Amino acid sequence: MLRPLFDICGRDIKVYNGPMSFEDKAKTPDDKTLAKGLGPSKKLWDAFVSHITEEYAPVTEAWGFYKAWSLRLKQKKRTIVYLLPRDGHFLCAFVYGGKATDAARQAKLPKAVLKEIEDAPVYAEGRGFRLEVRRAADLETMKKLAAIKMAN
């Protein structure tokens, strides 16, 4: 979507490609939209989806909309992770049961990640938390979290 940008000094209007919105229910994100919205993080998105589909095959992908688009990766009836595209990055949303939460406490995870898990609200389905992915180190953490989820 093109949005006007005012050049305050020169007072002319310039058109630029502003942030990509993933909040339009009428437009399911496709590869081109993801590339535009995620920017350099698109490579991380693709790498994570490939890792999950190879490691936990068979995996199904399903787009869903609730306030914004998310991609759900499932193995049979079990949801592994939700990927939520954002402008320039994406979020991974996990729901951990008690066993997975205990395993995460024992795993070598960054302190900030453990804090997010500990601070997450607990529901009947488990403990739901979201984490940003902006760089390769974040991606490795998400792979560990997926492995913990699937082992418990």
N, CA and C atoms as a LAMMPS dump frame, in Angstrom:
ITEM: TIMESTEP
0
ITEM: NUMBER OF ATOMS
456
ITEM: BOX BOUNDS ff ff ff
-5.0000000000000000e+02 5.0000000000000000e+02
-5.0000000000000000e+02 5.0000000000000000e+02
-5.0000000000000000e+02 5.0000000000000000e+02
ITEM: ATOMS id mol type element x y z
1 1 1 N 0.838 -1.153 0
2 1 2 C 0 0 0
3 1 3 C 0.894 1.231 0
4 2 1 N 0.649 2.151 -0.899
5 2 2 C 1.424 3.382 -0.963
6 2 3 C 0.804 4.413 -0.047
7 3 1 N 1.644 5.073 0.741
8 3 2 C 1.164 6.082 1.672
9 3 3 C 1.928 7.376 1.426
10 4 1 N 1.246 8.534 1.553
11 4 2 C 1.946 9.799 1.34
12 4 3 C 2.896 10.088 2.497
13 5 1 N 4.016 10.681 2.15
14 5 2 C 4.994 11.114 3.138
15 5 3 C 5.304 12.57 2.839
16 6 1 N 5.072 13.442 3.797
17 6 2 C 5.323 14.856 3.584
18 6 3 C 6.772 15.185 3.908
19 7 1 N 7.416 15.845 2.99
20 7 2 C 8.755 16.36 3.218
21 7 3 C 8.569 17.728 3.861
22 8 1 N 8.792 17.79 5.176
23 8 2 C 8.498 19.004 5.932
24 8 3 C 9.322 20.184 5.435
25 9 1 N 10.576 19.942 5.108
26 9 2 C 11.432 21.05 4.66
27 9 3 C 10.979 21.605 3.315
28 10 1 N 10.755 20.717 2.353
29 10 2 C 10.422 21.153 1.013
30 10 3 C 8.928 21.254 0.768
31 11 1 N 8.123 20.785 1.673
32 11 2 C 6.669 20.808 1.595
33 11 3 C 6.117 20.061 0.384
34 12 1 N 6.869 19.128 -0.199
35 12 2 C 6.285 18.34 -1.269
36 12 3 C 5.887 16.977 -0.721
37 13 1 N 4.981 16.367 -1.443
38 13 2 C 4.508 15.043 -1.056
39 13 3 C 5.318 14.002 -1.801
40 14 1 N 5.825 13.032 -1.065
41 14 2 C 6.534 11.915 -1.672
42 14 3 C 5.733 10.656 -1.381
43 15 1 N 5.778 9.734 -2.293
44 15 2 C 5.088 8.466 -2.089
45 15 3 C 6.134 7.411 -1.772
46 16 1 N 5.852 6.607 -0.768
47 16 2 C 6.781 5.537 -0.421
48 16 3 C 6.001 4.298 -0.047
49 17 1 N 6.679 3.186 -0.054
50 17 2 C 6.06 1.949 0.394
51 17 3 C 6.234 1.855 1.89
52 18 1 N 5.198 2.195 2.621
53 18 2 C 5.233 2.157 4.079
54 18 3 C 5.114 0.73 4.588
55 19 1 N 4.951 0.606 5.877
56 19 2 C 4.851 -0.717 6.48
57 19 3 C 3.712 -1.531 5.878
58 20 1 N 3.931 -2.809 5.778
59 20 2 C 2.932 -3.725 5.238
60 20 3 C 1.96 -4.092 6.339
61 21 1 N 0.704 -4.037 6.075
62 21 2 C -0.287 -4.392 7.083
63 21 3 C -0.72 -5.834 6.912
64 22 1 N -0.69 -6.564 8.009
65 22 2 C -1.187 -7.938 8.012
66 22 3 C -2.522 -7.991 8.751
67 23 1 N -3.235 -6.857 8.741
68 23 2 C -4.492 -6.76 9.456
69 23 3 C -5.699 -6.675 8.52
70 24 1 N -5.493 -6.9 7.238
71 24 2 C -6.584 -6.85 6.266
72 24 3 C -7.135 -8.257 6.089
73 25 1 N -8.302 -8.493 6.643
74 25 2 C -8.915 -9.824 6.623
75 25 3 C -9.205 -10.313 5.205
76 26 1 N -9.383 -9.391 4.275
77 26 2 C -9.731 -9.757 2.903
78 26 3 C -8.534 -10.287 2.106
79 27 1 N -7.309 -10.068 2.606
80 27 2 C -6.115 -10.44 1.846
81 27 3 C -5.248 -11.424 2.622
82 28 1 N -5.386 -12.704 2.319
83 28 2 C -4.514 -13.708 2.931
84 28 3 C -3.097 -13.466 2.436
85 29 1 N -2.115 -13.395 3.337
86 29 2 C -0.744 -13.132 2.889
87 29 3 C -0.225 -14.223 1.951
88 30 1 N 0.397 -13.799 0.861
89 30 2 C 1.073 -14.742 -0.031
90 30 3 C 2.575 -14.496 0.098
91 31 1 N 3.358 -15.237 -0.658
92 31 2 C 4.804 -15.145 -0.546
93 31 3 C 5.313 -13.731 -0.841
94 32 1 N 4.735 -13.088 -1.829
95 32 2 C 5.152 -11.738 -2.208
96 32 3 C 4.829 -10.735 -1.092
97 33 1 N 3.637 -10.85 -0.525
98 33 2 C 3.23 -9.972 0.573
99 33 3 C 4.127 -10.175 1.789
100 34 1 N 4.423 -11.438 2.099
101 34 2 C 5.309 -11.724 3.228
102 34 3 C 6.691 -11.124 3.006
103 35 1 N 7.227 -11.286 1.803
104 35 2 C 8.551 -10.759 1.501
105 35 3 C 8.58 -9.239 1.672
106 36 1 N 7.53 -8.585 1.212
107 36 2 C 7.461 -7.134 1.32
108 36 3 C 7.325 -6.693 2.772
109 37 1 N 6.48 -7.359 3.516
110 37 2 C 6.231 -6.963 4.9
111 37 3 C 7.333 -7.351 5.864
112 38 1 N 7.852 -8.563 5.718
113 38 2 C 8.883 -9.047 6.642
114 38 3 C 10.258 -8.486 6.338
115 39 1 N 10.493 -8.128 5.091
116 39 2 C 11.808 -7.628 4.702
117 39 3 C 12.867 -8.707 4.866
118 40 1 N 14.026 -8.364 5.434
119 40 2 C 15.097 -9.348 5.602
120 40 3 C 14.704 -10.543 6.485
121 41 1 N 13.698 -10.375 7.326
122 41 2 C 13.248 -11.471 8.199
123 41 3 C 12.536 -12.58 7.426
124 42 1 N 12.237 -12.337 6.155
125 42 2 C 11.566 -13.359 5.341
126 42 3 C 12.427 -14.616 5.229
127 43 1 N 13.749 -14.458 5.17
128 43 2 C 14.64 -15.617 5.108
129 43 3 C 14.525 -16.448 6.382
130 44 1 N 14.401 -15.776 7.511
131 44 2 C 14.242 -16.478 8.796
132 44 3 C 12.901 -17.202 8.843
133 45 1 N 11.865 -16.551 8.35
134 45 2 C 10.522 -17.153 8.283
135 45 3 C 10.586 -18.443 7.474
136 46 1 N 11.146 -18.346 6.264
137 46 2 C 11.238 -19.515 5.385
138 46 3 C 12.065 -20.636 6.013
139 47 1 N 13.16 -20.274 6.651
140 47 2 C 14.02 -21.278 7.287
141 47 3 C 13.281 -21.981 8.423
142 48 1 N 12.514 -21.23 9.187
143 48 2 C 11.796 -21.83 10.318
144 48 3 C 10.67 -22.744 9.824
145 49 1 N 9.92 -22.296 8.842
146 49 2 C 8.848 -23.132 8.28
147 49 3 C 9.439 -24.416 7.696
148 50 1 N 10.549 -24.294 6.969
149 50 2 C 11.206 -25.482 6.404
150 50 3 C 11.671 -26.427 7.5
151 51 1 N 12.268 -25.88 8.544
152 51 2 C 12.739 -26.71 9.658
153 51 3 C 11.581 -27.486 10.291
154 52 1 N 10.5 -26.796 10.569
155 52 2 C 9.348 -27.441 11.214
156 52 3 C 8.749 -28.512 10.31
157 53 1 N 8.581 -28.203 9.029
158 53 2 C 7.955 -29.175 8.127
159 53 3 C 8.842 -30.395 7.9
160 54 1 N 10.15 -30.221 7.931
161 54 2 C 11.057 -31.363 7.762
162 54 3 C 11.206 -32.169 9.054
163 55 1 N 11.334 -31.481 10.17
164 55 2 C 11.604 -32.134 11.45
165 55 3 C 10.386 -32.881 12.007
166 56 1 N 9.188 -32.362 11.751
167 56 2 C 7.985 -32.92 12.368
168 56 3 C 6.949 -33.369 11.342
169 57 1 N 7.399 -33.787 10.174
170 57 2 C 6.498 -34.215 9.094
171 57 3 C 5.597 -35.354 9.559
172 58 1 N 4.376 -35.391 9.053
173 58 2 C 3.733 -34.438 8.137
174 58 3 C 3.194 -33.221 8.894
175 59 1 N 3.411 -32.066 8.321
176 59 2 C 2.969 -30.805 8.912
177 59 3 C 2.018 -30.121 7.943
178 60 1 N 0.926 -29.615 8.471
179 60 2 C -0.005 -28.844 7.645
180 60 3 C 0.109 -27.373 8.021
181 61 1 N -0.076 -26.531 7.024
182 61 2 C -0.042 -25.087 7.212
183 61 3 C -1.447 -24.546 6.979
184 62 1 N -1.903 -23.669 7.871
185 62 2 C -3.223 -23.073 7.707
186 62 3 C -3.191 -21.616 8.165
187 63 1 N -3.59 -20.719 7.267
188 63 2 C -3.703 -19.315 7.623
189 63 3 C -5.01 -19.088 8.358
190 64 1 N -4.971 -18.262 9.381
191 64 2 C -6.173 -17.89 10.116
192 64 3 C -6.128 -16.414 10.435
193 65 1 N -7.307 -15.857 10.697
194 65 2 C -7.374 -14.432 10.991
195 65 3 C -8.138 -14.198 12.28
196 66 1 N -7.484 -13.508 13.215
197 66 2 C -8.127 -12.985 14.42
198 66 3 C -7.368 -11.706 14.774
199 67 1 N -7.908 -10.589 14.394
200 67 2 C -7.294 -9.261 14.523
201 67 3 C -6.131 -9.06 13.55
202 68 1 N -5.402 -10.103 13.222
203 68 2 C -4.315 -10.064 12.235
204 68 3 C -4.095 -11.495 11.753
205 69 1 N -3.366 -11.649 10.655
206 69 2 C -3.118 -12.972 10.093
207 69 3 C -2.071 -13.739 10.887
208 70 1 N -2.246 -15.053 10.948
209 70 2 C -1.248 -15.938 11.546
210 70 3 C -1.227 -17.243 10.762
211 71 1 N -0.072 -17.868 10.729
212 71 2 C 0.095 -19.152 10.057
213 71 3 C 0.265 -20.216 11.138
214 72 1 N -0.653 -21.188 11.151
215 72 2 C -0.593 -22.271 12.132
216 72 3 C 0.08 -23.478 11.499
217 73 1 N 1.095 -24.007 12.17
218 73 2 C 1.777 -25.215 11.729
219 73 3 C 1.357 -26.346 12.666
220 74 1 N 0.762 -27.394 12.075
221 74 2 C 0.222 -28.503 12.862
222 74 3 C 0.792 -29.835 12.409
223 75 1 N 0.948 -30.738 13.361
224 75 2 C 1.261 -32.126 13.067
225 75 3 C 0.026 -32.907 13.492
226 76 1 N -0.655 -33.47 12.511
227 76 2 C -1.954 -34.111 12.732
228 76 3 C -2.87 -33.117 13.431
229 77 1 N -3.334 -33.41 14.645
230 77 2 C -4.242 -32.492 15.34
231 77 3 C -3.524 -31.57 16.317
232 78 1 N -2.222 -31.713 16.421
233 78 2 C -1.466 -30.958 17.416
234 78 3 C -0.81 -29.72 16.797
235 79 1 N -1.142 -28.555 17.33
236 79 2 C -0.518 -27.32 16.865
237 79 3 C 0.893 -27.24 17.417
238 80 1 N 1.843 -27.009 16.543
239 80 2 C 3.233 -26.863 16.949
240 80 3 C 3.5 -25.411 17.324
241 81 1 N 3.171 -24.507 16.41
242 81 2 C 3.469 -23.087 16.609
243 81 3 C 2.582 -22.248 15.691
244 82 1 N 2.335 -21.021 16.11
245 82 2 C 1.689 -20.012 15.267
246 82 3 C 2.757 -19.003 14.883
247 83 1 N 2.796 -18.633 13.611
248 83 2 C 3.698 -17.584 13.146
249 83 3 C 2.857 -16.362 12.808
250 84 1 N 3.222 -15.246 13.394
251 84 2 C 2.476 -14.009 13.206
252 84 3 C 3.361 -12.98 12.509
253 85 1 N 3.128 -12.731 11.221
254 85 2 C 3.962 -11.76 10.503
255 85 3 C 3.703 -10.343 11.003
256 86 1 N 4.775 -9.582 11.123
257 86 2 C 4.72 -8.183 11.512
258 86 3 C 5.628 -7.404 10.575
259 87 1 N 5.611 -6.102 10.689
260 87 2 C 6.441 -5.257 9.829
261 87 3 C 7.907 -5.416 10.221
262 88 1 N 8.694 -6.075 9.363
263 88 2 C 10.123 -6.223 9.573
264 88 3 C 10.546 -7.38 10.456
265 89 1 N 9.601 -8.126 11
266 89 2 C 9.919 -9.281 11.839
267 89 3 C 8.679 -10.162 11.95
268 90 1 N 8.759 -11.227 12.744
269 90 2 C 7.574 -12.026 13.014
270 90 3 C 7.624 -12.549 14.436
271 91 1 N 6.482 -13.007 14.901
272 91 2 C 6.366 -13.575 16.236
273 91 3 C 6.116 -15.065 16.123
274 92 1 N 6.631 -15.818 17.068
275 92 2 C 6.292 -17.23 17.216
276 92 3 C 5.462 -17.346 18.482
277 93 1 N 4.3 -17.943 18.369
278 93 2 C 3.43 -18.129 19.523
279 93 3 C 3.326 -19.617 19.835
280 94 1 N 3.672 -19.961 21.056
281 94 2 C 3.616 -21.34 21.527
282 94 3 C 2.628 -21.437 22.68
283 95 1 N 2.087 -22.634 22.871
284 95 2 C 1.299 -22.942 24.06
285 95 3 C 1.928 -24.185 24.665
286 96 1 N 2.417 -24.037 25.879
287 96 2 C 3.091 -25.127 26.583
288 96 3 C 2.212 -25.663 27.71
289 97 1 N 2.145 -26.976 27.794
290 97 2 C 1.531 -27.62 28.95
291 97 3 C 2.543 -27.662 30.087
292 98 1 N 2.158 -28.281 31.187
293 98 2 C 3.021 -28.35 32.367
294 98 3 C 4.345 -29.04 32.117
295 99 1 N 4.333 -30.166 31.392
296 99 2 C 5.572 -30.905 31.126
297 99 3 C 6.53 -30.092 30.259
298 100 1 N 6.002 -29.448 29.246
299 100 2 C 6.844 -28.631 28.371
300 100 3 C 7.409 -27.434 29.135
301 101 1 N 6.609 -26.842 30.004
302 101 2 C 7.084 -25.716 30.812
303 101 3 C 8.229 -26.157 31.717
304 102 1 N 8.072 -27.31 32.349
305 102 2 C 9.145 -27.846 33.202
306 102 3 C 10.402 -28.127 32.384
307 103 1 N 10.235 -28.687 31.191
308 103 2 C 11.379 -28.972 30.327
309 103 3 C 12.082 -27.68 29.905
310 104 1 N 11.309 -26.619 29.644
311 104 2 C 11.893 -25.331 29.264
312 104 3 C 12.727 -24.771 30.416
313 105 1 N 12.259 -24.964 31.628
314 105 2 C 13.015 -24.484 32.798
315 105 3 C 14.372 -25.177 32.902
316 106 1 N 14.439 -26.422 32.442
317 106 2 C 15.684 -27.192 32.514
318 106 3 C 16.591 -26.959 31.301
319 107 1 N 16.024 -26.478 30.223
320 107 2 C 16.788 -26.274 28.984
321 107 3 C 17.673 -25.038 29.096
322 108 1 N 18.667 -24.991 28.259
323 108 2 C 19.557 -23.833 28.218
324 108 3 C 18.972 -22.799 27.257
325 109 1 N 18.067 -22.006 27.797
326 109 2 C 17.405 -20.962 27.017
327 109 3 C 17.824 -19.598 27.563
328 110 1 N 17.781 -18.577 26.723
329 110 2 C 18.092 -17.23 27.216
330 110 3 C 17.165 -16.826 28.369
331 111 1 N 17.699 -16.062 29.305
332 111 2 C 16.92 -15.647 30.479
333 111 3 C 15.649 -14.893 30.098
334 112 1 N 15.745 -14.069 29.055
335 112 2 C 14.574 -13.296 28.625
336 112 3 C 13.457 -14.217 28.133
337 113 1 N 13.832 -15.316 27.482
338 113 2 C 12.841 -16.285 26.988
339 113 3 C 12.189 -16.993 28.167
340 114 1 N 13.004 -17.415 29.117
341 114 2 C 12.447 -18.072 30.311
342 114 3 C 11.512 -17.139 31.074
343 115 1 N 11.858 -15.863 31.13
344 115 2 C 10.989 -14.891 31.804
345 115 3 C 9.639 -14.782 31.096
346 116 1 N 9.674 -14.757 29.752
347 116 2 C 8.424 -14.698 28.992
348 116 3 C 7.545 -15.924 29.279
349 117 1 N 8.169 -17.087 29.338
350 117 2 C 7.423 -18.325 29.614
351 117 3 C 6.841 -18.274 31.022
352 118 1 N 7.655 -17.879 31.985
353 118 2 C 7.198 -17.811 33.375
354 118 3 C 6.088 -16.781 33.574
355 119 1 N 6.185 -15.657 32.866
356 119 2 C 5.204 -14.571 33.018
357 119 3 C 3.936 -14.784 32.202
358 120 1 N 3.941 -15.8 31.349
359 120 2 C 2.785 -16.031 30.468
360 120 3 C 1.567 -16.479 31.279
361 121 1 N 0.393 -16.005 30.888
362 121 2 C -0.815 -16.45 31.586
363 121 3 C -1.061 -17.938 31.34
364 122 1 N -1.61 -18.602 32.343
365 122 2 C -1.891 -20.029 32.246
366 122 3 C -3.391 -20.217 32.001
367 123 1 N -3.71 -20.934 30.935
368 123 2 C -5.092 -21.245 30.579
369 123 3 C -5.29 -22.75 30.645
370 124 1 N -6.5 -23.201 30.391
371 124 2 C -6.784 -24.643 30.395
372 124 3 C -5.914 -25.377 29.363
373 125 1 N -5.657 -24.716 28.217
374 125 2 C -4.846 -25.33 27.153
375 125 3 C -3.366 -25.33 27.504
376 126 1 N -2.969 -24.477 28.417
377 126 2 C -1.568 -24.36 28.782
378 126 3 C -1.151 -22.909 28.903
379 127 1 N 0.144 -22.702 28.846
380 127 2 C 0.755 -21.396 29.023
381 127 3 C 1.098 -20.838 27.645
382 128 1 N 0.446 -19.745 27.261
383 128 2 C 0.667 -19.174 25.932
384 128 3 C 1.625 -18.003 25.966
385 129 1 N 2.611 -18.02 25.074
386 129 2 C 3.577 -16.922 25.015
387 129 3 C 4.008 -16.678 23.574
388 130 1 N 4.44 -15.447 23.326
389 130 2 C 4.891 -15.025 21.994
390 130 3 C 6.284 -14.428 22.11
391 131 1 N 7.102 -14.724 21.113
392 131 2 C 8.462 -14.206 21.091
393 131 3 C 8.801 -13.671 19.7
394 132 1 N 9.539 -12.572 19.661
395 132 2 C 9.942 -11.963 18.388
396 132 3 C 11.09 -12.717 17.746
397 133 1 N 11.065 -12.766 16.419
398 133 2 C 12.18 -13.304 15.644
399 133 3 C 12.648 -12.203 14.701
400 134 1 N 13.884 -11.756 14.95
401 134 2 C 14.482 -10.697 14.138
402 134 3 C 15.854 -11.086 13.598
403 135 1 N 16.504 -12.088 14.202
404 135 2 C 17.858 -12.469 13.794
405 135 3 C 18.033 -13.977 13.922
406 136 1 N 19.127 -14.483 13.404
407 136 2 C 19.37 -15.931 13.369
408 136 3 C 19.402 -16.559 14.764
409 137 1 N 19.937 -15.843 15.752
410 137 2 C 19.981 -16.383 17.118
411 137 3 C 18.566 -16.596 17.656
412 138 1 N 17.641 -15.7 17.31
413 138 2 C 16.241 -15.87 17.726
414 138 3 C 15.661 -17.134 17.107
415 139 1 N 16.022 -17.374 15.855
416 139 2 C 15.511 -18.544 15.137
417 139 3 C 15.961 -19.836 15.815
418 140 1 N 17.214 -19.892 16.251
419 140 2 C 17.719 -21.091 16.925
420 140 3 C 16.953 -21.339 18.226
421 141 1 N 16.621 -20.277 18.921
422 141 2 C 15.831 -20.409 20.145
423 141 3 C 14.443 -20.962 19.827
424 142 1 N 13.834 -20.496 18.728
425 142 2 C 12.503 -20.984 18.345
426 142 3 C 12.543 -22.473 18
427 143 1 N 13.633 -22.899 17.377
428 143 2 C 13.783 -24.331 17.066
429 143 3 C 13.849 -25.152 18.346
430 144 1 N 14.57 -24.655 19.35
431 144 2 C 14.647 -25.341 20.643
432 144 3 C 13.275 -25.404 21.303
433 145 1 N 12.55 -24.294 21.239
434 145 2 C 11.216 -24.259 21.838
435 145 3 C 10.256 -25.215 21.144
436 146 1 N 10.358 -25.325 19.834
437 146 2 C 9.519 -26.275 19.093
438 146 3 C 9.874 -27.713 19.494
439 147 1 N 11.162 -27.981 19.647
440 147 2 C 11.596 -29.339 20.047
441 147 3 C 11.071 -29.676 21.44
442 148 1 N 11.115 -28.71 22.341
443 148 2 C 10.573 -28.925 23.702
444 148 3 C 9.084 -29.2 23.622
445 149 1 N 8.388 -28.419 22.839
446 149 2 C 6.929 -28.587 22.691
447 149 3 C 6.608 -29.995 22.172
448 150 1 N 7.319 -30.427 21.145
449 150 2 C 6.989 -31.706 20.516
450 150 3 C 7.439 -32.92 21.342
451 151 1 N 8.403 -32.728 22.207
452 151 2 C 8.869 -33.831 23.048
453 151 3 C 8.006 -34.007 24.298
454 152 1 N 7.161 -33.027 24.572
455 152 2 C 6.351 -33.084 25.796
456 152 3 C 4.885 -32.925 25.471
